[in-house]
Amino acid sequence: MKALRLGGHPIHPMLVHFPVALWTLAIVADSGGMVTGEAWWWQASFGCQALGVLAATVAMAAGLLDYATLARDHAAQATAVAHMLVMSTAWLAFLASLALRGLPDGASPPLAAMLTAGAGFVAMAIGGWLGGRLVYRYAVGVGH
């Protein structure tokens, strides 16, 4: 099986920027809502989280296909598995945050929803660092 590529470039790294940006904006929007109490911040956070979950689903599928091409004896195996598990945790945390919020109605979401999103953000940051390690330390996906 070959890794997914577009114009010779791996697709997974192209896709991950979308959930990272959307989930980061969701945390900013939650913070804005906490500071101002204005409903549109909560609605923006919900939208960013929902779009981030969708974008991450596509990125995760591409990443899983890339992982399938990584040799089982490759030095990056443990890092790749850790990256996959941590990013899956981030995805689940943002999905749980959405479920805890319910449909946006202009009211402040439950504190548990915001804390769950915050945990998802931390997991995303750790997973992103692990993804960077795969590229910069192990040269996974780098053409030679």
Legacy VTK file of the C-alpha trace (Angstrom):
# vtk DataFile Version 3.0
C-alpha trace
ASCII
DATASET POLYDATA
POINTS 144 float
0.000 0.000 0.000
1.276 3.492 -0.846
0.809 6.600 1.280
-1.775 9.115 0.099
-0.083 11.858 -1.880
-1.126 14.879 -3.907
1.455 16.311 -6.259
4.081 14.193 -4.509
3.205 15.616 -1.081
1.599 13.591 1.723
-2.061 14.536 2.240
-2.314 13.979 6.008
-0.076 16.958 6.926
-2.092 19.143 4.541
-5.334 18.278 6.307
-4.308 18.571 9.970
-4.101 22.367 9.865
-7.879 22.663 9.621
-8.869 20.929 12.887
-5.914 22.512 14.688
-7.011 26.001 13.627
-10.707 25.342 14.268
-10.183 23.829 17.704
-7.826 26.653 18.666
-10.457 29.188 17.588
-13.044 27.269 19.638
-10.943 27.757 22.786
-10.531 31.459 21.932
-14.299 31.736 21.434
-15.028 30.004 24.753
-12.652 32.465 26.414
-14.389 35.361 24.685
-17.735 34.078 25.896
-16.470 33.749 29.453
-15.125 37.318 29.413
-18.024 39.057 27.671
-20.982 36.724 28.236
-22.077 37.420 24.641
-23.953 34.533 23.050
-22.265 34.718 19.661
-18.968 33.578 21.235
-20.602 30.336 22.439
-22.155 29.794 19.020
-18.799 30.401 17.339
-17.132 27.901 19.662
-19.768 25.273 18.896
-19.368 25.824 15.154
-15.568 25.673 15.305
-15.655 22.496 17.380
-18.160 20.813 15.069
-16.248 21.742 11.919
-13.007 20.714 13.644
-14.423 17.273 14.447
-15.458 16.827 10.808
-12.110 18.056 9.463
-10.241 15.878 11.960
-12.195 12.816 10.833
-10.882 13.296 7.307
-7.340 14.026 8.557
-7.432 10.955 10.800
-8.511 8.731 7.911
-5.589 9.983 5.817
-3.248 9.524 8.777
-4.446 5.971 9.326
-3.744 5.151 5.682
-0.269 6.675 6.045
0.300 4.670 9.215
-0.563 1.482 7.332
2.447 2.143 5.069
4.914 2.528 7.969
7.089 -0.565 8.350
6.405 -2.420 11.623
10.113 -2.331 12.478
10.459 1.408 11.758
12.019 3.402 14.596
9.018 5.765 14.526
6.430 3.067 15.323
6.013 3.949 19.015
5.802 7.666 18.258
3.291 7.040 15.466
1.062 4.982 17.762
1.309 7.602 20.523
0.448 10.353 18.009
-2.575 8.395 16.808
-3.847 7.670 20.334
-3.367 11.223 21.609
-5.007 12.806 18.563
-7.896 10.334 18.846
-8.262 11.452 22.459
-8.403 15.096 21.332
-11.074 14.204 18.769
-13.123 12.369 21.393
-12.776 15.264 23.852
-14.108 17.789 21.346
-16.901 15.394 20.373
-17.791 15.030 24.067
-17.679 18.811 24.493
-20.204 19.144 21.670
-22.463 16.536 23.272
-22.265 18.301 26.647
-23.148 21.635 25.035
-26.158 20.475 23.071
-27.345 22.685 20.230
-26.303 26.314 20.681
-29.117 28.363 22.180
-27.178 31.448 23.221
-26.744 30.313 26.818
-23.377 29.687 28.389
-22.395 26.040 27.919
-21.848 23.897 31.012
-18.434 24.278 32.623
-17.824 20.563 31.957
-18.141 21.233 28.207
-15.532 23.997 28.331
-13.172 21.942 30.501
-13.536 18.981 28.142
-12.701 21.229 25.182
-9.692 22.533 27.126
-8.510 18.966 27.713
-8.978 18.282 24.006
-6.843 21.307 23.195
-4.045 20.073 25.466
-4.227 16.619 23.874
-4.169 18.223 20.420
-1.039 20.213 21.312
0.741 17.084 22.572
-0.388 15.099 19.524
0.799 17.874 17.223
4.201 17.813 18.893
4.343 14.046 18.363
3.371 14.540 14.702
6.197 17.043 14.317
8.553 14.513 15.868
7.501 11.952 13.261
8.476 14.348 10.482
11.509 16.139 11.909
13.134 13.328 13.886
12.126 10.256 11.907
11.503 11.862 8.476
8.167 10.032 8.122
6.499 11.185 4.919
9.585 13.028 3.720
10.607 12.322 0.135
14.247 11.560 -0.428
LINES 1 145
144 0 1 2 3 4 5 6 7 8 9 10 11 12 13 14 15 16 17 18 19 20 21 22 23 24 25 26 27 28 29 30 31 32 33 34 35 36 37 38 39 40 41 42 43 44 45 46 47 48 49 50 51 52 53 54 55 56 57 58 59 60 61 62 63 64 65 66 67 68 69 70 71 72 73 74 75 76 77 78 79 80 81 82 83 84 85 86 87 88 89 90 91 92 93 94 95 96 97 98 99 100 101 102 103 104 105 106 107 108 109 110 111 112 113 114 115 116 117 118 119 120 121 122 123 124 125 126 127 128 129 130 131 132 133 134 135 136 137 138 139 140 141 142 143
